[in-house]
Amino acid sequence: MKVVIIIEITKIIKQNEYNNYTGFEDKLDFNECWELVKNHIKANNIRISGIEHQEKYLPVIDDKYVFLITQRAWGELMAEVWSVVDNVEYKYSDWAWWTPFEDDKKSEVL
């Protein structure tokens, strides 16, 4: 018999609230969390960069676990979600440092 644990995104917190929660590592399956966060992002039309994820917005799972990943990994997650929805072939680098809607910032960095 397989036991299924129901998990859900309960909120998005600011970076300075991180210490109030526990990291998800070794407690939840990473791939399940990845898919959960992708579904939440799509359902709530969240479009933020990897830097914004690390500095400002962290998904909280079941009011206990924070989903904090690298900005490049966040970029990959966003590219997976929005490539399908927008029918555009995004790369992780389109989302890691900025969003594709911030073209003016790209020229400043490059």
N, C-alpha and C positions, 0 to 999 in steps of 0.2 A: 504494500500500500504506500503510495507516494503522498507525502504531506505537502500541501501547497500553502505557502505563507503569503497572505495578501499584504502588499505594501503600497503606499501611495505617497505622492508629494503632498505635504501638508502646508507648506509655505515656502517662500523665498525670503532669505534673510540677508542682511547687510554683512559685509566682511567683519566688521568689528563685533558682531554677535557670535562669531564662530566658536569661541571658547565655551559657550553655553551648551554646546552639543558635542556628541561623540562622532568621530570619523566612522565611515561605513566599512572600512577595510576589515577583513576577517569576520565580519558579522553578517553580511549580505552578499549574495552572488553579484559580482560586478556586472556581468552581462545583463542580468535582470534589471539592475539599477540603471544601466545605460539605456535600455529600452524604455523603462519607466520615465526617465527624464526626457528622452526624445518625444514620447507621447505627450507629456505635459507641455513641452515647448510648443509642439504643433497645435495642441488644443487651445493654448492660451496666446498664440501668436507672439511668442517671445523671440526677439531678434537682438541678441547682445553678443559682443565680442568676447574672446577669451580673457582679455585684460579686464573687461567689466565683470566677468564671472569671478575672476580671482580677487578683484579689489572691492566689488560691491555686492554681487548677487550670487548666493549659494543656495541650491535646492536643499530642502530639509525633507527627509524621508521618515514617515511615521512619527513626526515630532521628536525624533531621537538622533538620527544620523545625518551628517552633512555630506553632500556629494561634491567634493572639491577635487578637480582634476587640473592638469596643466592647461595652459592657454592653447597650446597646439591641439591637445586632445579635445578641448571644448570646441575649437574650430572644426575639427573632424565631425564632432557630434552635430553641430549646426549645419555643416555642409550636407551630411546625410539627410537631415530633416528637410531643409529648404531646397535642395536640388530636386527632390521629388515634387514638392508642392509648387515651386516656382517654375519647374521645367527648365532649369538652368544648371549647367554643370559646374557647381561651386567646388572649390578645393578648400582644404583646411585653412590654407593661408588667406583665404578671403574673409575668414571669421576670427582668426587667432588674435590679431592685433587691432582690428577695426571691423566694421560690418561693410558689406558691399555697397551700402547706401551712403558711405562716408568717403567718396572718391577724393574729395578735397584733402582729406587727411593723408591719403596714400602718397600724394605728391610731396607732402612735407617730409614724410619719413624716407621715401626713396630718394 
